[in-house]
């Protein structure tokens, strides 16, 4: 079901901005007009230096007609104008691109989590006297979202233990009610390359997802020199609403590079997809892409579109790699959660196209232009 977003009136945006700036101006006005002499609230004192800062500096003559400092009204007005000018400049830079095709400024935001990084819990170890030791336990699974039939890789790392310390670990998978899903605990074994790393794999073919998106818990029991320590790691396990299978037929069309994302849809609904377009040679993240739309059961697709100006500003004509950051069906009425889609590959190849294949057309949006014009007027 498509979600419609009511447009926020321009007046509401401007009023909220003015409220913030009004508070700033009030603070400035208060401190500039705060009485120096508590016995005379109407007396405002100014301090003139006994000697000029520069040898040839003219003496400042303070009169009621020519004060040596700006009055609060003027200063407050200038601050408001400066803030609106800054806001307009930032908005103008972002308005050059559609929100579905934005250059990536912060590379950390486009980072793909490494295995065992996203679902990880670290625990400090205390001795029998409740004193903190040098030992810590890191427990994790290799990813945060699993689907029916996926293997769950478990890793436990013992850090800071002295040589010849004996430790072992076993794990169980539990549902949100803490009911074990494994009939017996899974014993972890030492990694052949790292003695302080314990590993295990759980086959989920016998697990059935109870609902659209379930939170499960990995419960790990670690024995260190005979003392037991317990920690849990949350993750999600569900069945997929669709499967993202391929990206094929990408090509320039007008001012966009169109990238069809192809699905096998198991449940009809309104879908969302977000991806990162990387340079295939340098692996540099270039553009954040988004698309959404209704998809029906069977074969269907969503269309990602990279704007030519974002591609040119990135300086890469390709080839590219498309990494899918997220893909899901939006929750229908009565559902508590969005329903994720499975993804068949970590990235998809996109061919190179010369920049002259694209129409040299700037992005234009009348509503965005109206907002920018209003900000410019307030900055005058």
C-alpha positions in Angstrom: 0.0 0.0 0.0 1.5 3.3 -1.1 2.2 5.7 1.7 1.3 9.3 0.9 3.2 12.1 2.6 1.4 15.4 3.1 3.4 18.3 1.9 4.6 20.5 4.7 3.5 24.1 4.0 6.3 26.5 3.3 5.0 28.8 6.0 5.5 26.1 8.7 9.1 25.6 7.6 9.8 29.3 7.8 8.0 29.8 11.2 10.0 26.9 12.8 13.3 28.5 11.5 12.2 31.9 12.8 11.4 30.5 16.2 15.0 29.1 16.6 16.5 32.3 15.3 14.2 34.4 17.5 15.5 32.6 20.6 19.1 33.3 19.5 18.3 37.0 19.0 16.6 37.2 22.4 19.8 35.8 24.1 22.0 38.3 22.2 19.6 41.2 23.0 19.4 40.2 26.7 23.2 40.2 27.2 23.8 43.3 25.2 21.2 45.2 27.3 21.9 43.7 30.7 22.5 46.5 33.2 26.0 46.9 34.5 25.0 48.9 37.6 22.4 47.1 39.6 21.3 50.4 41.2 20.5 52.0 37.8 18.7 49.6 35.5 18.5 52.2 32.7 22.2 53.0 32.7 24.2 51.3 30.0 28.0 51.6 30.5 30.6 51.4 27.7 34.3 51.0 28.3 36.7 53.1 26.2 40.3 51.8 26.2 42.8 54.2 28.0 45.2 53.9 25.0 44.4 53.2 21.4 45.4 49.7 20.1 47.3 51.2 17.2 49.5 54.3 17.4 47.7 56.1 14.6 44.2 54.8 15.4 41.6 57.6 15.6 40.0 58.2 18.9 36.4 56.8 19.1 34.0 59.5 20.0 31.0 58.0 21.7 27.8 59.9 21.3 24.2 59.0 21.4 24.1 59.5 17.7 27.2 57.4 17.0 27.6 54.6 19.6 30.8 52.6 19.5 28.9 49.2 19.5 26.0 48.0 17.4 22.6 48.2 19.0 20.9 44.9 19.8 18.3 45.3 17.1 20.9 45.7 14.4 23.0 42.9 15.7 20.1 40.6 16.0 18.9 41.4 12.4 22.3 40.7 11.0 22.5 37.4 12.8 19.1 36.4 11.4 20.2 37.3 7.9 23.5 35.4 8.3 21.7 32.3 9.5 19.2 32.4 6.6 22.0 33.0 4.1 23.9 30.0 5.4 20.7 27.9 5.4 19.9 29.0 1.8 23.4 28.2 0.6 23.2 24.7 2.1 19.8 24.1 0.7 20.8 25.4 -2.7 23.7 22.8 -2.8 21.4 19.9 -2.0 18.7 21.1 -4.4 21.0 20.6 -7.3 20.2 16.8 -7.1 17.0 14.8 -6.7 16.7 13.2 -3.2 16.8 9.8 -4.9 20.3 10.5 -6.4 22.6 12.3 -3.9 26.4 12.4 -3.9 28.0 10.7 -0.9 29.8 13.3 1.3 30.4 11.1 4.4 32.0 7.8 3.4 31.3 6.2 6.8 27.6 6.4 6.0 28.1 4.3 2.9 30.1 1.6 4.6 29.0 -2.0 4.3 29.3 -3.7 7.7 31.9 -6.5 7.8 30.9 -10.0 8.9 30.4 -10.3 12.7 30.5 -6.4 12.9 26.8 -5.5 12.9 25.5 -8.0 15.4 28.2 -8.0 18.1 28.1 -7.7 21.9 31.2 -7.1 24.1 31.2 -8.0 27.8 33.8 -7.3 30.5 34.7 -10.1 32.9 34.8 -9.6 36.7 36.5 -11.9 39.2 35.0 -13.5 42.3 35.6 -10.2 44.2 33.6 -8.2 41.6 36.9 -6.6 40.4 37.3 -5.9 36.8 39.8 -8.2 35.0 41.7 -7.7 31.8 39.5 -10.3 30.1 36.6 -9.4 27.8 34.2 -11.6 25.7 33.1 -10.6 22.2 30.1 -12.7 21.0 28.6 -12.2 17.5 26.8 -13.6 14.5 28.0 -12.9 11.0 25.1 -10.7 10.0 22.0 -9.0 11.5 19.3 -10.2 9.2 18.8 -13.9 8.3 16.1 -15.7 6.2 14.7 -19.2 6.4 17.4 -21.7 5.4 20.4 -19.4 6.0 23.3 -20.7 8.0 24.0 -18.7 11.2 27.7 -18.3 11.8 28.7 -17.8 15.5 31.9 -16.4 16.8 33.2 -15.9 20.3 36.5 -14.1 20.9 38.3 -14.2 24.3 40.5 -11.1 24.7 43.0 -10.3 27.4 43.3 -13.8 28.9 46.7 -14.9 30.2 48.6 -17.8 28.6 47.3 -21.3 29.5 43.9 -19.9 30.5 41.3 -22.6 29.8 38.0 -21.5 28.2 35.2 -23.1 26.2 31.8 -22.0 24.9 28.5 -23.3 23.8 25.5 -21.5 22.3 21.8 -21.8 21.8 19.3 -19.9 19.7 16.2 -18.6 21.5 13.1 -16.8 20.4 11.8 -13.6 22.0 10.2 -15.6 24.8 13.6 -17.2 25.6 12.4 -20.6 24.3 15.4 -22.6 23.0 15.2 -23.4 19.3 18.0 -26.0 19.4 17.4 -29.3 21.2 21.0 -29.3 22.5 23.5 -26.5 22.9 25.9 -26.0 20.0 29.5 -26.5 21.1 32.0 -23.9 19.7 35.4 -25.1 18.6 38.7 -23.2 18.4 39.7 -21.5 15.2 42.8 -23.2 13.8 44.5 -19.9 13.2 43.5 -18.1 16.4 43.4 -20.0 19.7 41.3 -17.3 21.4 38.5 -17.5 18.8 35.7 -20.1 19.1 33.4 -20.8 16.1 30.2 -22.7 15.3 27.6 -22.9 12.6 23.9 -23.4 13.0 21.7 -24.9 10.3 18.3 -23.2 10.2 16.5 -25.6 7.9 14.4 -26.7 10.8 13.6 -23.2 12.0 10.3 -21.7 10.8 9.8 -18.0 11.0 6.9 -17.2 13.2 5.6 -14.0 11.7 7.1 -11.6 9.2 10.2 -10.4 11.1 11.3 -12.1 14.3 13.9 -11.0 16.7 16.0 -14.0 17.9 18.7 -14.2 20.6 22.0 -16.0 20.5 22.7 -17.1 24.1 26.3 -17.9 24.7 27.8 -19.6 27.8 31.5 -19.1 28.2 33.6 -21.1 30.7 36.9 -19.3 31.7 38.9 -21.3 34.3 35.8 -23.0 35.5 33.7 -19.8 35.9 30.6 -19.4 33.7 29.8 -16.1 31.9 26.6 -15.6 29.9 25.8 -13.0 27.2 23.2 -12.7 24.5 23.3 -11.2 20.9 20.0 -10.1 19.2 19.4 -10.6 15.5 16.5 -11.0 13.0 15.2 -14.1 11.4 12.3 -14.0 8.9 11.0 -15.2 5.6 11.5 -12.9 2.6 8.7 -10.8 1.1 10.6 -10.9 -2.2 14.1 -11.8 -3.6 16.3 -9.2 -5.3 17.8 -11.3 -8.0 19.5 -9.2 -10.6 20.4 -5.8 -12.0 20.3 -5.8 -15.8 19.8 -3.5 -18.8 21.3 -0.3 -17.2 21.5 2.5 -19.7 21.5 6.3 -20.1 18.1 7.9 -20.7 17.8 11.6 -20.9 19.7 13.1 -17.9 19.6 9.8 -15.9 21.5 6.5 -15.7 18.5 4.1 -15.3 19.2 0.9 -13.3 16.4 -1.7 -13.3 16.5 -3.7 -10.1 14.7 -7.0 -10.7 12.8 -9.0 -8.1 10.9 -12.2 -7.6 8.0 -10.9 -5.6 6.4 -13.3 -3.1 4.0 -10.8 -1.6 2.4 -7.9 -3.5 2.9 -4.5 -1.8 4.7 -1.2 -1.8 8.5 -1.7 -1.9 11.6 0.4 -1.1 15.2 -0.1 -2.1 18.3 1.9 -1.3 21.8 1.3 -2.8 25.2 2.8 -3.2 26.8 3.3 -6.6 30.6 2.7 -6.3 33.4 3.2 -8.8 34.3 -0.3 -9.8 38.0 0.4 -10.1 38.6 2.4 -6.9 35.6 1.1 -4.8 34.9 4.7 -4.0 31.3 5.3 -3.0 29.8 7.9 -5.3 26.0 8.2 -5.1 23.3 7.1 -2.8 20.3 5.9 -4.8 16.7 5.3 -3.7 13.5 4.0 -5.4 10.1 2.9 -4.3 6.9 1.7 -5.9 4.2 -0.9 -6.0 5.2 -4.4 -7.0 3.0 -7.4 -7.8 3.5 -11.0 -7.1 5.8 -12.7 -9.7 8.5 -10.9 -11.7 8.7 -7.2 -11.1 11.2 -4.4 -10.8 12.1 -1.0 -9.2 14.0 1.6 -11.2 17.0 3.4 -9.6 18.1 6.6 -11.4 21.5 8.3 -11.1 21.3 11.9 -12.2 24.0 13.0 -14.7 25.1 16.0 -12.6 25.8 13.7 -9.6 27.8 11.3 -11.9 29.8 14.2 -13.4 30.5 15.7 -10.0 31.7 12.4 -8.8 34.1 12.3 -11.8 33.5 8.7 -12.8 31.9 7.6 -16.0 32.0 4.0 -14.8 32.1 1.1 -14.7 30.3 0.9 -11.4 29.3 -1.5 -8.7 25.8 -1.3 -7.1 25.6 -2.3 -3.5 22.2 -2.8 -2.0 22.0 -1.2 1.5 18.3 -2.1 2.2 15.3 -3.5 0.5 11.9 -4.2 2.0 8.1 -4.2 1.6 6.4 -1.5 3.7 4.1 -2.7 6.5 0.5 -3.1 5.4 -2.3 -1.9 7.7 -2.4 -4.1 10.8 1.3 -5.2 10.4 3.8 -4.1 13.0 6.9 -4.2 10.9 8.3 -3.7 7.4 9.1 -7.0 5.7 12.7 -7.4 4.3 13.6 -8.8 1.0 16.4 -11.3 0.4 19.3 -10.2 -1.8 21.2 -12.7 -4.0 24.5 -10.9 -4.3 26.7 -8.4 -2.4 27.0 -6.2 -5.5 25.9 -5.9 -9.1 28.0 -4.7 -12.0 27.0 -1.6 -14.0 28.7 -0.8 -17.3 30.5 2.5 -18.1 28.9 5.2 -20.3 30.6 8.3 -21.5 29.2 11.5 -20.0 28.1 12.8 -23.5 25.5 10.0 -23.6 23.4 12.0 -21.0 21.3 15.0 -21.7 22.9 18.0 -20.0 19.8 18.9 -18.1 19.8 20.4 -14.6 17.5 19.0 -12.0 14.5 21.2 -11.4 11.7 21.0 -8.8 9.3 23.8 -8.4 8.5 23.2 -4.8 12.2 23.1 -3.9 12.8 26.3 -6.0 10.0 28.1 -4.1 11.5 27.1 -0.7 14.9 28.4 -1.8 13.5 31.7 -3.0 11.7 32.2 0.3 15.0 31.6 2.2 16.8 34.0 -0.1 14.2 36.7 0.6 14.5 36.2 4.4 18.3 36.6 4.1 18.0 40.0 2.4 
